[in-house]
Amino acid sequence: MIEHFVIEPLSDIWWVGISSSVIFILLTLILLKGRKKSQKISFAKWLSVSFIISYLISAYVSILNGTWSFQDNLPLHLCRISFIISIIVLNTRKQWMYEWVLFLAIPSGINSLLTPELTQGVGPWFIFDFYFVHAGLILAPIYLTVILEMRARKNAWLKTILRLQIPVAIILPLNFLLESNYMYLRKKPIADNPFLIGEWPIYILVLEIVMIAHVYVIHKLAPKAK
């Protein structure tokens, strides 16, 4: 497996990554807010294309470096699953996918940006890709909500939590089969995150509880469908 690399919080790289991500998100929302609907939809499609290009470049660089493997590079981490769903929903605006990225991509993106752990390698591209992907996870649902005015359904937060258990149930045994650690269900992440409490499997249960709390907070703060 590829050795994971942690970017220390409050380090120079950490500050550059955080500030760049915030500027990218805010600038996008400011520039698109007053545009015509056709332009807003076109930008959503362009954003999804940029996500695809980013993913393909990462795969290409990993293959070029000889580090691509089934243990490290399948899109089975929660952030990568949400990233793929973001690509689709930016084009289709499918309701359950919007609710997935609203409730799951935002907290995943924020926690990853605050306590970064690079899982695919170290180097300028992978650092850029990490921040682009996780800033994109935050931007996509906010863009769909603020700019394209999508709204979550009444019980969507609860249904999204239940949907999350499907990949968990599939990936947990798959990790032991592949000797991988997707969604960190086999081994504890090395990131300096205060929510990582206890060892396996205690930290998984804690993260589930923390995720439910995050989802519920977003449910209370997000604009509701009429």
N, C-alpha and C positions, 0 to 999 in steps of 0.2 A: 504493500500500500504506500501511497505517496505520504511523505511526512508533512503533517499539517503545520502551518505557520501562523502564529498569533501576532497581530499588530497591537502593540501595547497602547491602551487607552491613554489619551493626553500626550502621546508622542507627536513629533512633527508630522509624520505620515498620517496619523489618526486625524489630526486637525485639518490637514489638507483634504483628506477624504470626506470628512463630515461637512466642511464648509462648501466643497465642490458639489456634494450631493444636495445640500439645502438650496444652493444657488440654482442648480439645474431644475429642481422641483418648482421653486417659487417663480423663476423666470418663465418656465413653460406655462404655468397657470396664469401669470400676469399677461403674457403675450397673446394667449389664446382666448382669454375671457370675453373680449368684446368682438370676436370674429364672427363671420357668418357660420351657420350650422354646417354647411358643406365643407368649409375650411377646417372646422373642428373635427369632423369625421375623417377628413383626409389626413390630418395630423395624427389621429389615432392609428390609422393604417400605417403611416410612415413610422410611427413609434414601434409598432409591432414588427415591422421589417427590420428596424435597427436592432431589436432584441434578437431576431433570428440570425442576423449577420454576426452579432456578438457571440452567440452560442456556437456558430459554425467556426468562427475564428479560434475560439477557445479549444474546440475539438481538434482543429488543424494544428495548432501550436502544440497541444499535448501529443498528438501523433508524431509530429516533427521531432519533439524532444524524446520520443520513445517512452513516454510515461502514461499513455492512455491505457486504461484497463477497465474490466468489468467491476472491479472493486472500488474504483474511485470516480469514474467518469459517466456513469449512467445518470440520467436526470431524475434521481430518486430521493434527493434531499427535499425537505418541505419547501425550501426557497426555490429550488429548481422546478418542482411540480407546479408551484404557484406562478413561476415565471412562464412556463408553457401555457398555463391557463390564461395568463395575462395576454399572451400573444393572440390566443384565439378570441378572447372576449373583447379585445380592442377592435376586432374586425366584425364579430357577430353580435356583440352586446347580449349574449345569452344570459338569462337572469341568474341561474344558479351559479354560473361562473363568476358573474359580477359579485355575488354575495360571498363566494369563496375568497376572492382577492380582497374584498373589503374587510372581511373579518379575520383572515389568516395571513394575507400577504403584508398588510401594514405592520402588525406586531412582529412578524418574522423579520421584515426589512429593518425596522427600527432596532430590534435587539441585535441583529447582525452588524449593523453599522456602529452601534455603541461598543460592542465587544467582538471585533472582527477575528474570524478564524478562516484562513485561506485553505481550501481543501483540494485544489487542483494543481498547485505548484506556486513557486515564488518567482517574481520577475515583474517588470513594468507592465506587461500586458495583463497578467493575472490580477495585479493590484487594481489596474483601471477597470477590468471586467468585474471584479468583486463589487466595487463601488457603483458602477453603472447598473449592474443587475439589481442590487439591493435598493438603490435609489429609485430604479424603475418599478420595483415592487410596491413602493410607497406611492409613486407618482400615478401609476395606472389606475388604481381604484379611486384616488382623489380626483383624477382627471375625469373619470367616468361619472363621478358624483357631482362635482362642481361645474364642469364644463358641459358634459353631455346630459346632466340632470337625471341620472339613473338613481333609483331608490330601492332599498332592500325591503322585502316583504316582512310581515309582522313577526313570524316565528323563524325567520331565516337564520338568525344567529344560532339557534338550537339545532336546526337541521344541518348547518354547516359543521358544527362540532361533531355531529353524528357521521357526516360524510368523511370527516378527517380520519375516523377510525378505520375506514376501509383500506386506505394505503398503509396505515399502521399495521393492520392485521396481515397484510400481504408482505410488507417489507421486513417485518421483524424476523420471520423464519427465513426469508431470502438472504438476510445478512449472514446468518449462520451457515447457509449453504455456500454463499460466495466468499465468506470470510471478509465481508465488507462492513461498513458502519453507516449506511444511509439512514437519515433522520436521527442519527446518533442513538439508535435503538439497541446497539450491541455494546458500545463503549461510551463512556462519558466524554463530552467535548473537552478540549483543553482551554477553551476561551475563558477569560476571567469574568464570568457572568454570575451575579449574586443569586440567580435563580437555580443554579446548578448545586443542588443540595443532596448529599448522600451519595452512595454508590449504586451500581446496578442491582435491582431494578428500581430502587427508591427514587432516584433522580428523574426517571421517566414519569412516574406518578406525580411528582412535584411539578414537572413541566406541563403535564396535562392540566393540572389544577390552575397553574399560572396562565396557560393558554385560554382556558375557559374564562378566567377573570378578565384577560385582555379583550376577548371577544365580547363579553358582556358590556364592558366599558364602551367599546366602539358602538355596540347596539344602542346604548343610551345616548351617545353623542351624535350619531349619524342622523341626517334628515330622514324622516319616515315617508313611506309611500302613503298617499291619500286614499 
